[in-house]
Amino acid sequence: MKKIILLLALSVTLFSTAQSTYLIQKPLRLETVNGGTKFDSVLVRGADKIVKFVPRSEFVGSSGLKTVNGISLLGSGDVPFTPVSDTVSGIVNNTALQELGGVDKTINGLRIGRGNSTGIDNVVFGINSQNSATTAVENHSFGFEALRDVTTGNYNTAMGWGALQMNTTGNQNSAFGDAASMANTTGSYNVAMGINTLKANQYGSQNVAIGAGALAKNIGTAGSNIFGHRSVAIGASAMFNNTTGHGIGIGNFALNNNTTGAHNIAIGFQSGSGITTGSNNTIIAGTGFIQFGGGITTGANNLIIAQNNGNTTGITTGSGNTIVGKVSGLAAALENNVIVSDGVGTQRLISNSTNLTTLPVQTTALITGDTTGKAVLTKEYLNSFIGTVAPASATASGKVGEIRIVAGYIYWCTAPNTWIRASGTTF
């Protein structure tokens, strides 16, 4: 028997050097196996039923085997691999740890979630954002302390540092920019876009502020639906100092100094920037970079449409004026005048508070030279044709059509140097 075993061993040695293949028909059992390392190759049975080793590199990198440290994966072939979960055995359910679900998540002080409210559809992204919410619904806040104090206010959107920070019960406000609508408490339906827009507003509603500092000091009056409400300010610092007034200011610094003035409309750079308490003024013009804060201050019911000098007409406290065109040098307290000027400052028509209408540039020569027959006659022109001194003789010099009226006679120039007269009689 020993000889047979030795012969078999010798045969295996001889044939092994020739890379022969041996068929093992019975189960192969290894009594003792030394431990390997993670760098060793692996023996596998191939599709050809031959035992071979596969390098470790085939099981990592871009190979078909999906591995995640400490987590089992399911799937094979072309079927996608799926991580096990609380509904698929093989991993501990981590819902209780609030890693992926449950209440709001705080990361390095930044809160992400739905806020403290029991209401629905709220979104919170920011430190101390929506901290006081109770039953508020559909509020969206992004930024440090955005909508911090909201309790029951609904449908608000705040984006920026401190945006709508003090809003408690105000509804349907939109604030975009650092400190936008920061002090708002009960004001509703406001739109603030830009840093410090509507910053001090507390009670004002239905305001639109677009541009850094627009309506920054607007406060509004509690319980009122007029004061501090329904203003539109578009432009940097437009209506900046407005507190309880309201109006429309479009343009950088438009209506900048208005505080309590109401129903003012100013369109243009620095337009109406001098108005403080004046009301019902409409100014369409810029200052032409000449004078900030000039023009009407407390005057009311003025309409000014001018090129680049809306604040430099000279009117400050005057009221009831209509100015069209480039006009300057008017009295500060001018009242109830209508002035039409051209673009270079020449006044063409003036109608004053006594209803006297004058045409400052309408001369006799212009009227005489008119070929359309449409010229407006002036007193100056009529005085040149209707005199009160009799001609010296029937051949005295005169203009055709000229009339002289004296006691007892009417003289009429019918041709150059030709006069006729008629005696005046009673009837």
RODO-2510 file (C-alpha; in nm, 4 decimals, decimal comma):
residues 427
     n   res          X          Y          Z
     1     m     0,0000     0,0000     0,0000
     2     k     0,2814     0,2431     0,0855
     3     k     0,4359     0,1750    -0,2496
     4     i     0,1140     0,2650    -0,4267
     5     i     0,0885     0,5965    -0,2378
     6     l     0,4490     0,6830    -0,3233
     7     l     0,3880     0,6060    -0,6873
     8     l     0,0779     0,8287    -0,6898
     9     a     0,2697     1,1147    -0,5268
    10     l     0,5484     1,0785    -0,7784
    11     s     0,2972     1,0757    -1,0626
    12     v     0,1298     1,3946    -0,9360
    13     t     0,4665     1,5676    -0,9099
    14     l     0,5659     1,4663    -1,2603
    15     f     0,2346     1,5634    -1,4187
    16     s     0,2061     1,8906    -1,2198
    17     t     0,5216     2,0227    -1,3781
    18     a     0,3506     1,9718    -1,7119
    19     q     0,0463     2,1912    -1,6043
    20     s    -0,1945     1,8943    -1,6315
    21     t    -0,5542     1,9112    -1,5148
    22     y    -0,6902     1,6602    -1,2661
    23     l    -1,0538     1,5829    -1,2085
    24     i    -1,1613     1,5504    -0,8480
    25     q    -1,4885     1,3619    -0,8461
    26     k    -1,5428     1,3541    -0,4730
    27     p    -1,6016     1,6480    -0,2381
    28     l    -1,2777     1,8284    -0,1543
    29     r    -1,2176     1,8878     0,2141
    30     l    -0,9307     2,0859     0,3639
    31     e    -0,8595     2,0028     0,7234
    32     t    -0,6405     2,3042     0,8015
    33     v    -0,6451     2,6404     0,6185
    34     n    -0,4128     2,9240     0,7025
    35     g    -0,5631     3,2703     0,7427
    36     g    -0,5232     3,5133     0,4537
    37     t    -0,5247     3,8915     0,4177
    38     k    -0,7428     4,1357     0,2300
    39     f    -0,4660     4,1591    -0,0299
    40     d    -0,4770     3,7855    -0,1214
    41     s    -0,6368     3,6500    -0,4369
    42     v    -0,9439     3,4270    -0,4281
    43     l    -0,9938     3,0727    -0,5618
    44     v    -1,3117     3,0328    -0,7631
    45     r    -1,4795     2,7666    -0,9755
    46     g    -1,5181     2,8958    -1,3276
    47     a    -1,7929     2,8253    -1,5794
    48     d    -1,5619     2,5585    -1,7255
    49     k    -1,5635     2,3901    -1,3817
    50     i    -1,1894     2,4501    -1,3419
    51     v    -1,0604     2,5939    -1,0158
    52     k    -0,8624     2,9158    -1,0650
    53     f    -0,7641     3,2265    -0,8693
    54     v    -0,9008     3,5743    -0,9269
    55     p    -0,6875     3,8773    -0,8283
    56     r    -0,8242     4,0994    -0,5507
    57     s    -0,8459     4,3930    -0,7932
    58     e    -1,1391     4,2281    -0,9666
    59     f    -1,3534     4,2785    -0,6564
    60     v    -1,3014     4,6540    -0,6082
    61     g    -1,2952     4,9717    -0,8189
    62     s    -1,4986     4,9396    -1,1359
    63     s    -1,5931     4,5781    -1,0878
    64     g    -1,9514     4,4672    -1,0809
    65     l    -1,9506     4,4026    -0,7070
    66     k    -2,0996     4,6910    -0,5076
    67     t    -1,9652     4,7381    -0,1584
    68     v    -2,0371     4,9920     0,1154
    69     n    -1,8401     4,9709     0,4366
    70     g    -2,0517     4,8011     0,7006
    71     i    -2,3752     4,7938     0,4938
    72     s    -2,5031     4,4974     0,2948
    73     l    -2,6330     4,5484    -0,0583
    74     l    -2,8826     4,3396    -0,2504
    75     g    -2,8996     4,2686    -0,6227
    76     s    -2,7173     4,0750    -0,8891
    77     g    -2,6419     4,0795    -1,2592
    78     d    -2,8078     4,3709    -1,4392
    79     v    -3,0520     4,4255    -1,1523
    80     p    -2,9716     4,7545    -0,9688
    81     f    -2,8249     4,7165    -0,6233
    82     t    -3,0522     4,8508    -0,3500
    83     p    -2,9464     4,9449     0,0048
    84     v    -3,1365     4,7555     0,2683
    85     s    -3,3609     4,9647     0,4959
    86     d    -3,6141     4,9346     0,7742
    87     t    -3,8411     4,7470     0,5339
    88     v    -3,5625     4,5312     0,3924
    89     s    -3,3791     4,3211     0,6460
    90     g    -3,0085     4,3549     0,6970
    91     i    -2,9655     4,6943     0,8616
    92     v    -3,0718     4,8655     1,1837
    93     n    -3,3608     5,1148     1,1431
    94     n    -3,2105     5,4624     1,2026
    95     t    -3,5330     5,6661     1,1901
    96     a    -3,5206     5,7118     1,5661
    97     l    -3,1808     5,8770     1,5260
    98     q    -3,3429     6,1465     1,3039
    99     e    -3,0687     6,1104     1,0467
   100     l    -3,2965     6,1281     0,7437
   101     g    -3,6481     6,1940     0,8687
   102     g    -3,8626     6,3184     1,1561
   103     v    -3,8310     6,6659     1,3088
   104     d    -3,6276     6,9609     1,1797
   105     k    -3,2549     6,9088     1,1351
   106     t    -2,9994     7,1455     1,2880
   107     i    -2,6523     7,1465     1,1321
   108     n    -2,3949     7,3701     1,3000
   109     g    -2,6790     7,5903     1,4268
   110     l    -2,8529     7,6067     1,0882
   111     r    -3,2123     7,4892     1,1066
   112     i    -3,3608     7,3028     0,8131
   113     g    -3,7190     7,1798     0,8135
   114     r    -4,0723     7,3063     0,8763
   115     g    -4,0305     7,5246     1,1869
   116     n    -4,2174     7,5084     1,5173
   117     s    -4,5631     7,5621     1,3730
   118     t    -4,8238     7,2916     1,3774
   119     g    -4,9519     7,4382     1,0519
   120     i    -4,8821     7,2788     0,7174
   121     d    -4,6481     7,3510     0,4274
   122     n    -4,3948     7,5706     0,6077
   123     v    -4,0312     7,5711     0,4927
   124     v    -3,7428     7,6809     0,7169
   125     f    -3,3775     7,7253     0,6243
   126     g    -3,1829     7,9421     0,8651
   127     i    -3,0710     7,9997     1,2223
   128     n    -3,3612     8,1040     1,4525
   129     s    -3,5950     8,1064     1,1561
   130     q    -3,9679     8,0656     1,2406
   131     n    -3,8809     7,9953     1,6038
   132     s    -4,2079     8,1337     1,7427
   133     a    -4,4507     7,9848     1,4937
   134     t    -4,7617     7,8263     1,6437
   135     t    -5,0311     7,7621     1,3843
   136     a    -4,8892     7,9575     1,0896
   137     v    -4,9174     7,7907     0,7509
   138     e    -4,7363     7,8127     0,4176
   139     n    -4,4538     8,0407     0,5296
   140     h    -4,1144     8,0153     0,3618
   141     s    -3,8062     8,1597     0,5297
   142     f    -3,4433     8,1499     0,4193
   143     g    -3,1755     8,3255     0,6225
   144     f    -3,0667     8,4140     0,9745
   145     e    -3,3770     8,4935     1,1878
   146     a    -3,5962     8,5287     0,8810
   147     l    -3,9594     8,5309     1,0033
   148     r    -3,8210     8,4725     1,3520
   149     d    -4,1246     8,5993     1,5456
   150     v    -4,4057     8,4779     1,3222
   151     t    -4,6834     8,3171     1,5244
   152     t    -5,0020     8,2961     1,3211
   153     g    -4,9123     8,4988     1,0115
   154     n    -4,9627     8,2988     0,6934
   155     y    -4,8376     8,2832     0,3336
   156     n    -4,5251     8,4929     0,3933
   157     t    -4,1948     8,4580     0,2089
   158     a    -3,8748     8,5925     0,3652
   159     m    -3,5303     8,5589     0,2121
   160     g    -3,2294     8,7307     0,3667
   161     w    -3,0722     8,8147     0,7020
   162     g    -3,3514     8,9317     0,9344
   163     a    -3,6104     8,9502     0,6577
   164     l    -3,9579     8,9878     0,8150
   165     q    -3,7836     8,9166     1,1444
   166     m    -4,0491     9,0679     1,3752
   167     n    -4,3537     8,9737     1,1716
   168     t    -4,6073     8,8105     1,4007
   169     t    -4,9520     8,8067     1,2424
   170     g    -4,8915     8,9818     0,9098
   171     n    -5,0044     8,7831     0,6080
   172     q    -4,8960     8,7471     0,2455
   173     n    -4,5792     8,9546     0,2707
   174     s    -4,2781     8,8987     0,0466
   175     a    -3,9380     9,0237     0,1611
   176     f    -3,6137     8,9663    -0,0282
   177     g    -3,2912     9,1166     0,1055
   178     d    -3,1149     9,1682     0,4362
   179     a    -3,3420     9,3463     0,6883
   180     a    -3,6224     9,3710     0,4327
   181     s    -3,9482     9,4396     0,6238
   182     m    -3,7494     9,3629     0,9369
   183     a    -3,9791     9,5410     1,1873
   184     n    -4,3075     9,4407     1,0255
   185     t    -4,5501     9,3063     1,2833
   186     t    -4,9069     9,3140     1,1515
   187     g    -4,8631     9,4721     0,8079
   188     s    -4,9842     9,2563     0,5220
   189     y    -4,9640     9,2299     0,1428
   190     n    -4,6287     9,4111     0,1263
   191     v    -4,3500     9,3471    -0,1239
   192     a    -3,9954     9,4466    -0,0259
   193     m    -3,7003     9,3759    -0,2537
   194     g    -3,3555     9,5027    -0,1579
   195     i    -3,1510     9,5593     0,1553
   196     n    -3,3344     9,7662     0,4214
   197     t    -3,6486     9,8009     0,2090
   198     l    -3,9525     9,8665     0,4307
   199     k    -3,7142     9,8017     0,7198
   200     a    -3,9057     9,9976     0,9878
   201     n    -4,2546     9,9131     0,8646
   202     q    -4,4784     9,7817     1,1416
   203     y    -4,8398     9,8324     1,0401
   204     g    -4,8325     9,9543     0,6794
   205     s    -4,9927     9,7275     0,4231
   206     q    -5,0105     9,6944     0,0464
   207     n    -4,6776     9,8682    -0,0083
   208     v    -4,4256     9,7900    -0,2808
   209     a    -4,0608     9,8802    -0,2205
   210     i    -3,7922     9,7856    -0,4711
   211     g    -3,4362     9,9118    -0,4322
   212     a    -3,1941     9,9472    -0,1439
   213     g    -3,3515    10,1574     0,1316
   214     a    -3,6813    10,2116    -0,0486
   215     l    -3,9532    10,3029     0,2058
   216     a    -3,6967    10,2187     0,4750
   217     k    -3,8618    10,4317     0,7463
   218     n    -4,2231    10,3642     0,6568
   219     i    -4,4066    10,2676     0,9761
   220     g    -4,7772    10,2992     0,9125
   221     t    -5,0517    10,3660     1,1650
   222     a    -5,2105    10,0861     1,3651
   223     g    -5,5776    10,0437     1,2850
   224     s    -5,5606    10,2684     0,9788
   225     n    -5,6044    10,1633     0,6208
   226     i    -5,4685    10,4941     0,4876
   227     f    -5,1579    10,6184     0,6674
   228     g    -4,8434    10,4341     0,5673
   229     h    -5,0323    10,2165     0,3230
   230     r    -5,0427    10,1641    -0,0525
   231     s    -4,7137    10,3291    -0,1440
   232     v    -4,4984    10,2293    -0,4390
   233     a    -4,1278    10,3106    -0,4171
   234     i    -3,8927    10,1907    -0,6886
   235     g    -3,5303    10,2989    -0,6757
   236     a    -3,2516    10,3270    -0,4216
   237     s    -3,3743    10,5310    -0,1214
   238     a    -3,7013    10,6125    -0,2954
   239     m    -3,9444    10,7410    -0,0263
   240     f    -3,6713    10,6589     0,2267
   241     n    -3,8024    10,8875     0,5053
   242     n    -4,1724    10,8209     0,4568
   243     t    -4,3387    10,7308     0,7874
   244     t    -4,7176    10,7548     0,7604
   245     g    -4,7549    10,9229     0,4231
   246     h    -4,8177    10,7431     0,1004
   247     g    -4,7548    10,7956    -0,2676
   248     i    -4,5585    10,6763    -0,5671
   249     g    -4,1865    10,7419    -0,6041
   250     i    -4,0041    10,5980    -0,9028
   251     g    -3,6357    10,6758    -0,9405
   252     n    -3,3373    10,6881    -0,7089
   253     f    -3,4126    10,9249    -0,4169
   254     a    -3,7588    11,0050    -0,5537
   255     l    -3,9730    11,1527    -0,2707
   256     n    -3,6766    11,0781    -0,0451
   257     n    -3,7667    11,3346     0,2255
   258     n    -4,1421    11,2806     0,2261
   259     t    -4,2602    11,1959     0,5772
   260     t    -4,6366    11,2431     0,6081
   261     g    -4,7254    11,3856     0,2673
   262     a    -4,9987    11,1911     0,0916
   263     h    -5,0955    11,1182    -0,2680
   264     n    -4,7691    11,2462    -0,4116
   265     i    -4,6345    11,1070    -0,7377
   266     a    -4,2722    11,1616    -0,8340
   267     i    -4,1013    11,0043    -1,1330
   268     g    -3,7359    11,0663    -1,2088
   269     f    -3,3980    11,0802    -1,0372
   270     q    -3,4362    11,2810    -0,7114
   271     s    -3,7814    11,3848    -0,8312
   272     g    -3,9848    11,5435    -0,5507
   273     s    -3,6966    11,4885    -0,3106
   274     g    -3,7728    11,8152    -0,1297
   275     i    -4,1321    11,7305    -0,0367
   276     t    -4,1786    11,6679     0,3364
   277     t    -4,5453    11,7159     0,4279
   278     g    -4,6856    11,8493     0,1014
   279     s    -4,9592    11,6403    -0,0573
   280     n    -5,1235    11,5779    -0,3935
   281     n    -4,8191    11,6855    -0,5921
   282     t    -4,7196    11,5246    -0,9202
   283     i    -4,3644    11,5768    -1,0401
   284     i    -4,2306    11,4095    -1,3516
   285     a    -3,8686    11,5131    -1,3944
   286     g    -3,5248    11,4737    -1,2485
   287     t    -3,3120    11,7428    -1,0963
   288     g    -3,0515    11,7170    -1,3651
   289     f    -2,8011    11,6386    -1,0886
   290     i    -2,8300    12,0009    -0,9799
   291     q    -2,9926    12,0072    -0,6399
   292     f    -3,0951    11,7231    -0,4108
   293     g    -3,3852    11,8032    -0,1828
   294     g    -3,4828    12,1188    -0,3701
   295     g    -3,8207    12,2258    -0,4989
   296     i    -4,1589    12,1883    -0,3342
   297     t    -4,1495    12,1174     0,0396
   298     t    -4,4918    12,1783     0,1956
   299     g    -4,6775    12,2999    -0,1126
   300     a    -4,9730    12,0978    -0,2370
   301     n    -5,1664    12,0246    -0,5548
   302     n    -4,8815    12,1143    -0,7878
   303     l    -4,8180    11,9517    -1,1253
   304     i    -4,4682    11,9834    -1,2660
   305     i    -4,3557    11,8191    -1,5883
   306     a    -4,0099    11,9341    -1,6797
   307     q    -3,6799    11,8321    -1,8310
   308     n    -3,4082    11,7916    -1,5711
   309     n    -3,5245    12,0684    -1,3378
   310     g    -3,8357    11,9460    -1,1633
   311     n    -3,6967    12,0502    -0,8256
   312     t    -3,5530    12,3876    -0,9299
   313     t    -3,8556    12,5923    -1,0391
   314     g    -3,8238    12,8014    -0,7243
   315     i    -4,1622    12,6985    -0,5814
   316     t    -4,1384    12,5529    -0,2292
   317     t    -4,4523    12,6355    -0,0263
   318     g    -4,6738    12,7434    -0,3153
   319     s    -4,9731    12,5352    -0,4188
   320     g    -5,2075    12,4819    -0,7100
   321     n    -4,9523    12,5429    -0,9846
   322     t    -4,9130    12,3681    -1,3189
   323     i    -4,5681    12,3959    -1,4719
   324     v    -4,4834    12,2384    -1,8068
   325     g    -4,1338    12,2744    -1,9458
   326     k    -3,8067    12,4096    -1,8135
   327     v    -3,8895    12,6885    -1,5683
   328     s    -3,6807    12,8488    -1,2959
   329     g    -3,6776    13,1610    -1,0827
   330     l    -4,0412    13,1477    -0,9729
   331     a    -4,1590    13,2838    -0,6372
   332     a    -4,1381    13,0309    -0,3526
   333     a    -4,5023    13,0876    -0,2522
   334     l    -4,6435    13,1135    -0,6066
   335     e    -5,0108    13,0119    -0,6137
   336     n    -5,2455    12,8905    -0,8857
   337     n    -5,0348    12,9684    -1,1906
   338     v    -5,0207    12,7848    -1,5203
   339     i    -4,6890    12,8230    -1,6980
   340     v    -4,5850    12,6622    -2,0249
   341     s    -4,2217    12,6897    -2,1220
   342     d    -3,9951    12,5426    -2,3850
   343     g    -3,6987    12,3164    -2,3213
   344     v    -3,4469    12,5996    -2,2880
   345     g    -3,6382    12,8004    -2,0292
   346     t    -3,8367    13,0495    -2,2416
   347     q    -4,1863    13,0927    -2,0977
   348     r    -4,4433    13,0830    -2,3773
   349     l    -4,7687    13,1123    -2,1825
   350     i    -4,8556    13,2354    -1,8347
   351     s    -5,1969    13,2283    -1,6715
   352     n    -5,1807    13,3744    -1,3224
   353     s    -5,4009    13,3489    -1,0147
   354     t    -5,6201    13,6401    -1,1391
   355     n    -5,6932    13,4491    -1,4605
   356     l    -5,4874    13,6890    -1,6685
   357     t    -5,3269    13,5011    -1,9551
   358     t    -5,0199    13,6428    -2,1235
   359     l    -4,7957    13,5388    -2,4092
   360     p    -4,4541    13,6754    -2,3115
   361     v    -4,2889    13,6233    -2,6508
   362     q    -4,5830    13,7146    -2,8782
   363     t    -4,4692    14,0472    -3,0310
   364     t    -4,6466    14,2863    -3,2667
   365     a    -4,3940    14,2067    -3,5354
   366     l    -4,4706    13,8354    -3,5076
   367     i    -4,8442    13,8981    -3,5357
   368     t    -4,8033    14,1337    -3,8305
   369     g    -4,5808    13,8870    -4,0114
   370     d    -4,8219    13,5962    -3,9600
   371     t    -4,9310    13,4397    -4,2885
   372     t    -5,1684    13,1805    -4,1467
   373     g    -5,4231    13,4195    -4,0028
   374     k    -5,4130    13,2149    -3,6817
   375     a    -5,1940    13,4402    -3,4708
   376     v    -5,3253    13,5341    -3,1276
   377     l    -5,3588    13,9109    -3,0850
   378     t    -5,2054    14,0790    -2,7861
   379     k    -5,2886    14,4031    -2,6090
   380     e    -4,9580    14,5364    -2,7333
   381     y    -5,0627    14,4666    -3,0894
   382     l    -5,4063    14,6244    -3,0486
   383     n    -5,2544    14,9331    -2,8900
   384     s    -5,0351    14,9726    -3,1958
   385     f    -5,3448    14,9862    -3,4206
   386     i    -5,5965    15,1675    -3,2014
   387     g    -5,4677    15,5028    -3,0854
   388     t    -5,6173    15,8010    -2,9056
   389     v    -5,4294    16,0799    -3,0877
   390     a    -5,5714    16,2248    -3,4128
   391     p    -5,3438    16,2239    -3,7196
   392     a    -5,1978    16,5659    -3,8036
   393     s    -5,3595    16,5662    -4,1474
   394     a    -5,5268    16,3448    -4,4041
   395     t    -5,1825    16,2635    -4,5466
   396     a    -5,0040    16,1917    -4,2205
   397     s    -4,8048    15,8698    -4,1993
   398     g    -4,9899    15,5621    -4,0784
   399     k    -5,0381    15,1870    -4,1163
   400     v    -5,3181    15,0427    -4,3202
   401     g    -5,5975    14,9452    -4,0837
   402     e    -5,4805    15,1731    -3,8061
   403     i    -5,7625    15,3403    -3,6098
   404     r    -5,7526    15,6526    -3,3969
   405     i    -6,0396    15,7366    -3,1641
   406     v    -6,0637    16,0879    -3,0286
   407     a    -6,3429    16,3060    -2,8978
   408     g    -6,6016    16,3529    -3,1741
   409     y    -6,4171    16,1617    -3,4480
   410     i    -6,2917    15,8207    -3,5580
   411     y    -5,9924    15,8185    -3,7931
   412     w    -5,9099    15,5240    -4,0182
   413     c    -5,5949    15,4714    -4,2275
   414     t    -5,7097    15,3262    -4,5619
   415     a    -5,3780    15,3447    -4,7460
   416     p    -5,0258    15,4522    -4,6654
   417     n    -5,0386    15,8194    -4,5664
   418     t    -5,4110    15,8343    -4,6325
   419     w    -5,6679    15,8966    -4,3571
   420     i    -6,0428    15,9378    -4,3513
   421     r    -6,2611    16,0319    -4,0619
   422     a    -6,6156    16,0069    -3,9467
   423     s    -6,7847    16,2257    -3,6923
   424     g    -6,9291    16,0673    -3,3916
   425     t    -7,2997    16,1211    -3,3285
   426     t    -7,5392    15,9866    -3,0713
   427     f    -7,8205    15,7505    -3,1584
***
